[in-house]
Amino acid sequence: MAVIALVSAKGSPGVTTAALALTLIWPNRCVLAECDPAGGSVQAGYLAGSLAADRGIRELAVSELRGESLRDRWWGQLVDLQHPTLKRLLLPGISDPVQSGALRPVWDRFATFFAELEHLTPGYDVIVDCGRLAAPNTPWPVINRADAVLLALRPSLPGMAAAVPTLRTLRSQLVEHGAGTTPLGLLVTGPGDQSVRTVGHELHNPVVACLPDDPKTARVLSHGGNIRMNSPLMRAAARAHPTLVSHVQHRRAAGAQPDPGQPPSAPASQNTGV
């Protein structure tokens, strides 16, 4: 596996909820990176504000702009979602959309760095919440380098209509940057009046994952509480993993693999929060 970017067109198709659900059931070590330029929400939501907002992607961006080593600061800016295992980590996003301007100059560096994490011993996959593509300072370098790019949408006519121009933009960007269109897939979330098969057929893209309408679990993921791993949403997230693996393998077989670069040093448990 490697880097999986989740994006949305408009509305509230549950990108952050889906990203967090996938992270919590992921069988491999993984990092949930909140790269949404509109701001992160896991720390204030799922973690119920239990941590001081003194770590995250903004601190890394500022350090990088000052010429400091991102690799040296990386592990200290993470939150351990399954303390003390270091298996599921969170890189908190910015707290104010105004801060997204500080991220734009370093998206390229983050894109390379995320790809490097797979090559640690043990390696880490990265699930990236990129938010809405219409937002200023969209993390295009991260999206263009991802092994899988999933567009989240509702299985409804309005959801599909909003997805059409977004898919057009994604295809154009990916082709322009040498990735081709093989990373692109659909993440169908929540309620709607269209079948999953219809969504994939009409949008000419594979449905890589489908997460059901499960308001109770979605509320826990967005507001905090105890997660039931046997809930419909979490079971569906677990079923999505093999399909995602196949999607990434297909992308890599088609070429345009990310350059692994020089992997950073593995973390010591005391360097990571919660």
N, C-alpha and C positions, 0 to 999 in steps of 0.2 A: 504493500500500500504506500501512500505518500500524502499528497496534499489534496483536500477536497474542499472546494469553494461553494458556498451556498449563497444565492442571490435572489432578489425578488424584483418584480416590475412595479406594482403599486398596490395599495390596500394593505391588508395585514394578513398575509398568507402563512404566518407562523414560522419564519425563518429561524429566529433565535430559539424558539421552542423546539424545532426540529433538530437544530445543531446541538442543543444541550441534551436532548433525548439520545441522539446518536452517540454523543460523548460518554454518557453514563452507562450505555450498554456495550460500548466498543470492546471487543475481546483483546485487542492489542493496546499497548501504551499509546496514549494520544494527548494532544493539546487542543483545547478549544480556544481559538484566537479570535477575539472580538475586534474585527477590522471595519465595522460599520461606521462610516464617517458621521452618522447621525448620533452615535454614542452607544456605549455598551449598557446592558441591563441585567446581566446575571448577578453581579455583585449586590446590587440593590434589590433584585427580585428573588431569585432562587436562594441566594445566600442571606436574604432578608437584612441586608446592611450590617451583617455581623462583623465585617472587617473594615478597617480604616481604608479609605480610598487613596492610599499612598503608593500604590504599585500598579503597573500595567503598561500598555503599549505607548502611552504618551511619554512616560519616563524614559522608555527605551529610545523613542524617537528623539527626544531632547538630547540624550547622551550621544546618540549617533551624530547628530548635527554639531555637537561640540567636539567631535573627533574621538570620543571615547569608544571602547570596544563593546559592540553589542553582545558579542559572545560572553564577555566577562560579566555583563549586567543581567543577562537573560534569565537565569534561574532564580535570581532574587526578586524578579518581578512577577512570578507566577503564584497562583493559589492552588493548593492541593485539594482537589474535590473529594479525594478518598484518602485522607491523611491516615497514616504516614506512608502509604504505598508508593507515591509518586507515579501512579499508573494513569490517573486522569487529572490533567492539569488545566487551569484556566489562565489565559492571558487577558486580564480585564481591559475593556475598551475605554475610550475617552468618556468623560463625564459631561462634556458640553460640546455640541457640534462646532462651536467656534474654534475648538482645539484641533479640528481636522486639518487645518492649514499646515500645522507642524508635521503632519504625517505624509503629506503629499511628496515632499522631496526624498523620503526614505522608503517609499513603497517598494522600489526596486530591490533595496537591500533586504527588506523583510521577505520578499518573494524568494530570493536566493537562500536566505537563512532557513525559511520553513522547509525548503526542499532538502537542505542538509540534515535536518533532524532525523530523517528516515535512516540515516547511515550511522547513527550512534550505536553503541552496544550497551544496553538494548536500545533499539530504535524507537522513534515516536512518529506516529501519523499526526497530521494536523488537519483539523476540521475548522474551516474559516467562515465566520459569519460576516459576509460582505455587505449586507443590508440592501437597500434599494439602489438600483443602478442610476436613478435620476438624481441622487444626492451629489452635492459638490465633493470633489476630492475622492471620487470612487477609487478603490484600490485596484486599478486595472492591471498593473504589473503582477499582482498576486493572482488575479483571475487568469491572466494569460499564461502563467507558469503552472497552473494547477493541473493535476492529473485527471480530475473530474470537476466539472462545473455544472451544478444543479440549479435550475431555475424553479423556485417554489411558486406554486399557483393553486388556487381553488379549482376543483373540477366543475366549473360553471361557465356559461357563455361569457359573462363579464371577465372572469379570470382568464379564459382563453384569449379573449380579444386583447386584453392588456399584455398578454405574453407574446403576441405576434411581433410587434415592433421591438420588444426587448430581445427576443430570439434573433431577430435580424441584426441587431447591434452586436450581440454576443458572437454570432457567426463571423461577422465582418472583422471584429477585433481579433478573434482567435486565428482566423486565416491570415490576417495581416501580420501577426506576430509569430507565424510559423507553427502554430499548434494544430492547425486543421480544425475540423468540426467534431472529431471523435470524442473529445472530453465532454461534450455538451449532452446533458440529459435533463429530465424533468423530475421534480419532486412534488407529487400531488399531496396536498394536505387539507384536512378538514372536510366540511360538508359541501355538497354540490349536486347538481342534477344531471351531470354528465358522467358516463362510465370512464374508467381509467383507459380502457381500450380506445374509446372515442377521442380522449384527450391526446394520446400519443399519435393516433392516426391523423387527426386534424392538424396537429402542430408539427408533424413530420420529425418527431424526435422520440427516442425511447423513454418510457417511464421507468426510471431507475429505482425509485422508492415511492411508497404510498403510505401515508400516515393517516389514520382514521380520525374522525371527530370524537374526541375524548376530553370534554371540558374539564372534568375533575382533575385528570392528570396534567393537562395543559396549565391549569391554574396553579398547581403545585410547582411546576417548572418555571412559572413566571412570577410567583409570589412567595414561594418557600413552603416547606412542609416535608412530610415523609413520602418518598416515591415508592409506589407499588410496582415492582418489576414485572408482575404478571398482569398489569393493566393493558387494555387494548393498544394504547399508544406505544408503550414500551415493548410489547411483544412484536408489534409491527416494525419498530425501529431495529429490533434484533434480527428480524427476517430480512431487513434491507441490507444487512452487512454482506452476505454472499453475493448479492447482485451488484453491490458497489465494487467488490473485489473483481468480479468479472468485467465490469465496466472499465476499471483502471487497467486491467490486464489487456483488454482490447485496445485501449488507447496506446499503451506502451508497445504493443505488437505493431501498431500502425506507425510507430516512430515518434520523433519529436520528444524524446525523453529529456527531463530536466537534467542539467549538469549537477551532479551531487556535490561538487566543491569539496572543501575541507570541513569535515564534521566538527562541531564544537565538542568540548569536553562534557562528559556525563555529569549530572548534578549530584551533589551530596544532599541528603535529605534535610539537613538543617538549613539549607539555603532557600528552601521553598516554603511559602506561607501556609496558613491554617495548619 
